[in-house]
Amino acid sequence: MAWITLAIAGVLEVVWAFYLKKSAGFTVPLPSIIAVVTMVASFFVLSLAMRSLPLGTAYAVWTGIGTIGAFLLGVTVLGEAVTPLRLGGAVLIVAGLVVMKLSEGGA
C-alpha cells in the first residue's frame, strides 16, 4: 500500500509542476491555485508513504516520478525538445527508480 501511496504522491507532483509552469510565476490565478493545492496534497501523501518506507527510497522515487512525469508532459504537451542527452537522462532516472524499488524487496 505504501508504494501505491507513493505513486499517487508522485503523480500529484507532476500535476503541480505542470501547473507551476502554467502559472507564469504565480501571475495566472487558476493554475497558481491548482499548483499550490496539488503541491500541498503531494507532500501530505508523501508523508503517508514515509510512514513505512525509508526516507531515501521514498524521496528518491517521489522526485523520480515527478521528474519523468514532468519530462513527458513537457515533451508531449508543451512541445519541449527530445534530445539524445535528455532521453538518456530520463532512462537513467527510470533505471534508478527500478533499483530503489528492488532494494526494498517489495516493501
N, C-alpha and C positions, 0 to 999 in steps of 0.2 A: 504494500500500500504506500510506503514511503516513496518508492520510485515513481508511482503514478502521481502522487502529490508533487514531487519534484518536477515531473514533466509538465504539469499544469502551471507551476511557478515559472518554468522556462518559457512556456507559450505566452504567459502574461508579460514576461519580459520583452518578448518580440513585439507584442502589441504596444507596450509603452514606448519602446524605442522608435517604432514606426510613427506613432502619433507625436512623439517629441520632435521628430524631423518635420512633420506636417504642421506643428505649432509655430514654426518660424521664430524660434527663440521666445516662446510663450506670448507671441503677439496675436495669435489667432485663437479666440476663446474656446470653441468646441474641441479642437484637437488638444489644446492645453489641458482641458478638464479631463479628457479621456486619458491622456498621458499620466497625469498625476494620480487619478483613481486606479488605473491598472498598475502603476508603479507601487503604490501602497499595497494593493492586493498581491502583487508578485512577491514583495518582501514578506508579507504575512504568511502566504502559502509556503514560501521557502523556509520560514521559521518552523512551520509544522513538520516539514520533511526532515529538518535538522534534529528533531526530537529523537530520531532513531538512526540517522545517517551521520557519518563523521563529517565534521566541518569542511575539511579539504575536499572530500569527494562531492558533497552536496554543492558547495560553492563552485567548484570546477565544472560540474555538469550543468548547473544552472546558467553560468555565464557562457558555457559552450553552446547550449541550446539557444540562448539569446543571440550569440554571435552568428551561428549558422542560420538561424531564422531571419535575422536582420539582413544578412548577406543575401539570402534567397529572395526576400522581399525587395531589397534594393535592386537586384538584377531583374526580377520578373515584373515588378510593379513600377519602380522608379527609373528603369532603363539604365542602371549603372553598368559599367563595363565588366566583362568577364575576361580576365587576362589569365595566362597560364600561372603566373605567380599567385594571384588571388585564389584561383581554383585549387592550386597546390596547398595553399594555406588552409583553405576550408577542409580539404581532405585530411590534412594533419590534425586539425581540430576534431573532426569526427573520429579519427583513429584514437586520439587521446580520450575522448568520451567513452569509447568502447573499452579501452584499457581500464579506465576508472570504474566502470560498471563491473567488469570482470574481476577487478581487485577486491570487490566487496563480496564476491561469491553469491550474488543474487540476494543480498540482504534486503 
